[in-house]
Amino acid sequence: MKYFKFTFVFTLISLLIAGWWGFKTGGDIKSVVNVIFIVIILSIMEISLSFDNAVVNASILKNWDEYWKKLFLTAGMFIAVFGMRLLFPLAIVSQTADLSIVEVWNLAIDNPAEYSNKLISHHAEISVFGGMFLLLVFLNFLIDDEKDIHWIEVAEKKLMELGKINSISIFVALIALLMSLMLVPVEQKLSVLLAGLLGVVTYVGVDILGAVLKDKSSDFSVGDIVKKGSIGGFLYLEVLDASFSLDGVIGALAITKDIVVIMLGLGIGAMFVRSLTILLVEKDTLDEYKYLEHGAHYAIGALALIMILSLKFHISELFTGTIGLVFIALSIWSSIRHRRDKV
């Protein structure tokens, strides 16, 4: 439980704020209970959507030195909770509606329905950006020709051979992006294409930055501090978290339009993901459960597909969260079976 102490304190404070906000906006006990209930629902939704994010974070963080690990789990989580769950949606509306951040914040507080409509009106661009980034995360894991652990062995060994082809994951992602244009009306095709390309460019850009900073033969002077963990890796995890949070923010708007309630609920969920990440790293859970990382990446692949399909079809947040948990559960079950067979 020591890994969740701060998270429980954060949760208690957030629920107290939620109760105060409910009384301020509603003026009675019923409003207080209603707001607290919605915050709890949103936090559960965020945890279910982001559990696989915690596993992937842990798989990367376990190889980092203590400096970068602590930086991500402190400053990085502050960015995740307040930046991605609050400021990022405000920035999207600010850019598309030609309003300042302060004006958008006032709009979200004074007229949450209009704020919600402005954000949801760009659901396609938001989804395809996140979908492309997550798809590349999944593809680069799946077709890595240096991967020596295979969960679905027959398929993964064959796909692994594709990893010998340079940029194959980029090629597949771009094909998926072009196919996704068939899901949107003509007037949205250009904006969706640009958003998808931005997702691909963001992934490649972060990857290049990480490679430059980690390359010992590079002309760049970097200290030991970035050998295991670097600004490139830090940005990679932040963008990965942003891609997950995009789906959560859009899903939250289906439950409530109140930006304060959304931030509190998703913030609690993000803090639980942080605690889960620390637990997975310090307990060496990924070594104990051989296929857990595979299950998390398959869940990411499923989420990427769902985000792309959501350009045209409404897909329940319950299904989105459940499919990820199913992959995680199956990978844990497979890991336990594998361990028993070896005994």
N, C-alpha and C positions, 0 to 999 in steps of 0.2 A: 504493500500500500504506500510505501515511502515515495514511489514514483508519481503518485497522484495527489500528494498532500497539497502542493501549490495549486493544482487544478481544482481541487475541491474548495479551496479558499476563494479562488477566482470565480468558481461557479456560485458560491454563496453570495459573494459581493454582487455578481451580475443579476442574480435573482432578486436581491434587495433593490437594486436599481430598477429592475423590471417592475417590481411591486410599486415603487415610487412613481415610475412613469405611468403605470396603469391608473393610479389614483389621480395623477396630475391631468391626464387626458380624459379620464372617465368620471372621476369624482366619487366613486363608490367602491365597496369591497368586491362586488361582482367584476368590475373592470380590472381590479388588482389581480384576482384569481385567474381571469381570462388571459391577461398578458403573460403572467408567470407560466401558465399552461402552454401557451403558444411558444414561449422561449424554450421550454423543455422539449417540445415536439421538434422544433428546429434544430436543437442541439443533437437530438437522437438521429435526425435525418442527416446532419453533417457528419456524424461519426460513421454512420453506415456507408455514406458515399466516399469517405476518405480513409477508411481502414486500410485499403490497399495502398494508399498514399503513404501511410505510416510504415508499411513493410518496405516499400521502395526506398523511402528516406533512410531507413535503417540499413538497407543493403549497401547504400552509398556511404553513409556516415561511419560505418564500422571500420573503413579503411582510412579515415581522416585522422590527422593529429588533433590533439586536445584543443588547440586554439580555434581552429575552424569549426570543430564540432560544437564547442561552447558558443561561438559567435552565431551559428545557425540556430541553436536551441534557445538563444536569448534574443538578440536583435532580430534574427530571422523570424522568430515566432511573433515578435511585436509587429513586424511588417505583415506577416500572414494574417494576424487577427484584425489589426486596424487598417493596414494598407489595402489588402486584397478584399476584405469583407466590407469595408466602408468606403475608402477613398477611390478604389479602382472603379466601382460602379458610378460614383459621383463624377469621376473623370470622363467616363464614357458618355454620360449624359451631357456633361459640360462641352465636350468637343462636338458632339452631334447637334446640340441645341443652341450652340453659340452663346453659352452662358458661363459666368465665372463659377468657380467651385462654391463660393459663398452663396451665390444665387441659387445654385442647384441644391445646396443643403437646405436653404430656406424653402425651396419648392418641395423638397422631400418631407419637411416638417409640416408646412402649411397646407400642402396639397399632395399628399402621398399617392393618390390615384393617378394624377397627371405625371408625377415622377415615375411611377411604375410603368405607365403606358409608354413614356419616352424610352425607358430602358428596354422594355419588352419589344418595342418596335425595331430594335436592333438585335433581336435574339439570333437571327440567322448569322450575322457577322460574328457575334460573340461565340456562338456554338462552333462555327467552322474554324475559327482561330484556335480555340481550345482543342477541338477534335483533331486538327492536323498535328498539333504539338504532341498530343497524347498518342496518336497513331505512330508517329516516329519513335517515341519512347518504346512502344510495344514492338515495332518492327525491328529496331536495332537490337533489342534483347533476343527476339525470336530467331533472327537469321545471323546471329553472331557466330562466325566460323571458328572462334576460339572457345566457345562454350562447351564444357565437358560434362555437364549434368543435364539430363533430358527427362522431362516429365512424361509427355506423350511421345515416346521414343521414336516410333516409326516416322511420324510426321516431322518432328523436330530435327531429326538427323538429315532428312532430305532437304528441308528448308535451310538448314545450316550451310549447305553447299552453296546456296545463293549468296551467302555472306562474302564469298570470294570475288563477287562482282562489285566493283566500286560503285557507290551511290545507288545500289539497288533499292534501298529503303526510300530514298528521295524519289526515285522513279515511281514506285508503287504509291507513295503518298500523293504525288502529283496526278497520277491516274485517278485515284480516289477523289481528289479535289475536282477534277474535270467532270467526273461522273456525278458528283454532288450538285453540280450546276443544273442538272435535270430536275432537281427537287424544288427549285425556286422559280418564281415568275421572272419574266424577261427583265423587268425594271430592277430586279435585285441581283442579277447575275454578275455584274461588274463589281459591285461592292462585296459580294460574297467571295468572288475570285480573289480580290485584293486582300481581304481578311484572311483567307486560307493561305495565300502566298506569304503574308506577314507571319502566320504561324510557323510555316516552314523556314522562313528566313530567321526567325527568332531562335528556333531550335539549332539551326546550323551555326548561327552567329555565336550562341553560347558555347556550342561544342568547339568552335574554332578558338574562342577566347580561352577556354579551359586547356586546349591542346598547346597553345602558345605559351601559357604560363607554366605548364608542367614539363615542357620540352627542355631537357638539360642542355641540348645543343643550340638552343635559341640564343640570339644576341641579347635578349631581354635579361636583365639582372633580377633574379628572384631568389629569395632566401629559402631556408629550410621550411619556413612557415607554410609554403604553398606546395610542397612536394606531395603531401597527402592531404588534399583539401586545398582549394584555391578560390579566388574570386569567381573564376569560371564555374566551378562546382557549386559555389554559393548561389550564383545567379540561376544556374540550372535548376536547383531545388526550389528556388523562389518562383520561377516561371511554371514549374511543374505544379506547385501548390496553387498558383493562380489559375491554371487550367482546371484543376479540380474545383476551386471555389467558384468559378464562373457558373458551373452547373448548379452548385448549391444556391447561389444568389438568385438565379432565375427560378429555381424550384421554390425557394422561400417566398417569392412574390406571389405564388399561387396560394399561399397560406395566409400571408398578411402583406399589406402595403406599407406598414410602419417601418421606416429605416432603422430606428433605434432598436426595435424589437428584433429585426433581422440581424443587426450587428451583434446584439447580446447573445442570441441563440447560436449563430454561426461561430461566434467567438468562443463560446463554451466548447462547442464541438472541436474547434481547431486546437484548443488547449488540451483536450483529451487525446487528440492525435499526437500532439507533442509528447505527452506522457507515455503513450504507447510506443512511440519511436525510441525514447530513452530506454524503456523496458526491454524492447527488442534488441537494442544495441548492447546493453550492459549484461543481459542474461544470455547472450549469444544464441538467441532463439532461432536465428536463421541457420545456424550450424546444426541445431538439434532437429529442426524440421526442414529436411533437405529440399522439398519442393515448394516451400512457402513463397519464396521469391517468384517462382514460376506462376503460382496462383495469382499473386498480386499483379503481375504483368499481363496475364490473360484478362484479369478484371479491368485493367487499364485499356486493353484492346477493345473489350466490350463497351466500355464507357465512351471511347473514341467513336465507335460505330453508332452508338445511341445518339451522341451529340450531332453526328452528321445526319442521321435519319430524322432527327428532330427538326431539321430544316422544313420538313413537310408534314411529319406525323407527330401527334402528341404522344409522348411516352411517359407513363406514370413515374414519379420520383420513387415510389415504393418498389417498382420493378427495377429501376436503375440501381438503387441501393442493395436490393436483394441479390441481383445477379453477381455483384462484386463479392458479397459475403459467401455466395455459393461456391465461387471459384476458390476463395480462401479456405473454406471448410473442406472442399475436396482435396486441395493440396496438402492440408494438414493430415487428413485421413490417409492419403497416399504415402506421406512421409512416415507416419506411424506404422503402416503395413510394411514399408521398405525396411524400417528398423527392426521389426519383429522377424522378418524373413532372414535378416543377417545373423540373428542370434542362433 
